[in-house]
């Protein structure tokens, strides 16, 4: 076996009759009579075995052809022609690897010398009937006998001798007294069983999946079938049926084999596409000049090498492009590494300069330092510059970093020793971290394990927000906090059933709150609904966490109910404000009408209409609080104007006519106080609505909860004042009724 490299690719095996491609396909070479074909997909490490199998198949085909040619000598010319055509087709369709030129030449010699030529579509052209083909062969003599090849003399003598011997044997059998009929029957019975066995084997083979082995076995069965005995006429029908079954089994196998090879072709195409994707990645890396993508290229290369079983020609083109791209990357990688090394050396120089400056700043920190603020700014500036400088050579990275950390630690140690304000700040941070440690250590004693599980996460967040502590305390406090956290987590793992049970209970309680919140949402209790929602929120905060996979969903449900209610409530008060604006417009019109009445000549008639307008004014509801004082002032001035004119004209008297015209001084005082209280009630109502609206927009986080509580306190204080003033208004109304009576 040889491995050969040529223009078409690198072959695993190659000889004059066939070759195995780099992707493991065994190809039969083209010959003078027909185009070759793909014979098999060769498993890895099985090249010798597969090649040997197809070479052996050709040897068996050669033996079969020679036998068939010898049997045709006694046939008529037309029968020979038909049989030789059939034999030619069998040879061309055979899955074997060998000298097909020589083998088909034997058939063509017996057929009449015509050569089966290869066409562009891979189909053979048999005979020499066409004008074009006739030009390429010698002109045959007119004598028809010349069309038949002359048999060598020795071969003719052997044939005559064989025929004589066969006749003698037949004569001996007749003379022995054996019945010719009996002999044929026995021979035929034995023969039909022979064919039955071959047919059954063929049908079993057709179901197997080892295509190469089955192909080999089918070829053997076909040879055996040809070697079988002749069948008497009485058994011809069964013979034909068996022959049909054999051919059906072979056709079934060929179909399955074709499907198998089709799957292999599809697999090769798929592999080709996968390699194309890898190739595209390499193209992009080279195009974008990512010469530092070492790991990515290494991964691409590993995947590339794993993809086998590819179409040879396309695979070779891909391989050539991949090799070119890889070579380009490797070449530029070297330049990149050289440039990177130089840059790292420059970074090293820069960091060494910064370390010298940092060392000078550290030396200035001491008991006589006047401006720690300036030193802090210098340190911060050096830190920013340090972060901007890139990597240094790997072998010196640890040394540079350790020196940097040592200088920083020394600076902050000096600051802690000599800066009282800084020392107080760090001591405060120490106490805060000690408090967090204590809380973490108490978690195991928490009855509500679910609440404790949530709290440990909160403690870790608070720990991260805590400022720096002295270096000698930092590791000690962290280990204490970490130990407490680990112990709790271990405790939690040991009591997962309890945790799940508590979380499920919390979930059920939160679902109940969702239902209550949805009841409030669907109500129109605008006065008390906000308080109910806020109370439900307080209850929600008291309940521990629910199962993580359901916590978000149940919270969204609860929050949606709250948001929907407060949106409807805001819409309700928007409608009220709209009505109040309309009331203001109506009262403004009445004020203008009363003012116009004062200009009439008939003051009595004007006064009568004014009283009606006054009744309308009183029946109209509230106006926007910002405009209440203004409209009331304008209303009083209009009334004073018309009543003043009426007194001047003598239409009404002084105080004694108060019941007929303007109210008495006592009634006026009471009404004035009522109006003042109503104004204050409107202001309080607006304040409550404003606070309630603000509260709905505050997120229920740590700061938000505290702010919501402060707002709720203001709401409760305003509601208490509102209740007190409403009671006073009701009392004054009763007094006003007594005065009017």
C-alpha angles and dihedrals in degrees: 000000000000136000111218133187119206140142094290096054143273114313124209089206134007138174135151093279104042149342143212116233125223089259092056104260119143108218125193110221122241116255138188093278107040145354118270125241143210106275104184149337106251117222115229112277094012099094096112093046095049095045090049090051094054092043089053089048088057091050090053090047090052091051091048092050093050091051092049092049091052092050092052095062093087094046126100120262095256092046090049091051092052094044093048092050089052091047090050091054091048091052093048092049096045118118098225140111122230147083101327091165091064094041095050090044088063090054094045092051089056091040092055109278098283114141123224102229127202118247130199092257092052095251119126125239108219126201129006102269099123122086093235093053094045089064091063097055134060117267110259120233117257090242105097091214088069088069090069115073115242113247116227114257095241092052091052091053091050091052093051091048092050091049091051091050092050090051091051092051092051090050092052091052092053093047091051089068097246114143113243089215092054092049093052092049094052092044092049095049090053090048097051091053087051091056092044090056093048091049093051091049090050092051091051091048092051090065096052123100104213096098097187095049093044091050090053093048092048090054089052092049091050090053090048091050091054090050093052124115125265118267125229118240093254090062097039093100093055090044090054091049091051090047090052091050090049092051092046090052090049091046090049090052093047090051092050090046091052090049089049092051090045089055089049090051091049089048090052090050090049091049088049090055091048090053089047089057091051089047090053090053090053090049090053094047091052093042092051090042094232094167091162094063092103097143094045092052090047091054091047091050092050092050091045093055093049094058108090135159100064137156103272102226097043091042091054091052091049091047092052092051092045091051090049093050092044091050090050091050094048092049094050091042090065091052090046092051091050090049091045091052091051091049091050090052089052090049090051090054091049094050092048089055090049091050090054090052091046090052090054091052092049091053089057091059110094146103092300096052110130102183115040088164091065092048090050090053091050091050092048092050092050090049091054091050091047091055092050093056112087132224125316127212109300095236091060100035097094093047093051093045094049091052091049093050092045092055093048092049090049092051094051091045090055091046090052091051098046106027111073095189092052090046091054091050092051092045088053090052089049091055091047092052091046088054090051090050091052092050091048090051091053094054094091089060093053110116093207100065092183091055090048091051090056092044094055089060091050091051091054091052090051090048091057091051093052114104126240125299131200112290094241090055098041099077093038094054093043093052090049092050093044092049091052091048093048092048091051092047089051090049090049091052090052091052101040092132091057091046092051091047092052092046090051090050090050089050092054091050091050091049088055090052089050090056092049092047090051090052090054090045092057094046129086096223095133094164100050102018094085091053090049092050092049090049090052089051090053089052090049091056090052092057118085126236123298125221108302096237091055102031095085094048095050091046091052090052093051094044092048090055090052094045092048092050095049091045090054089045092052089049089051092053091043086058090048090051089050090053090047090054089051090049089052090053091051093048090048089055091050091050090052091048092051090048090053092048090062089067096058121109094221098066094176092058091043091051091052092053091045091057090053090049090050090056090051091048091054092048094055114094132235125318127208108295093235090059099038097092092045096051092045091050092049090047093052091048091051091049092047089050097055095038091047090054090047090054091048090053091045092243089131134019131231125272092330091066094049093108090057098041126011122004124271119263093255093048089046091053093049093047090048091054091047090052091049091051091048089053090053091046091053090050091050092048091052090047092051092049091048093049091046092051092048091050093057092059096054115099114235095240126123097282092035094055091052091049092048090053091053091050091048090055089054091049092051092049091050092048091052091052091046092053091049093050093046089054090051091050090052090051092050091049090058090049090050091053090052091050093049091048 
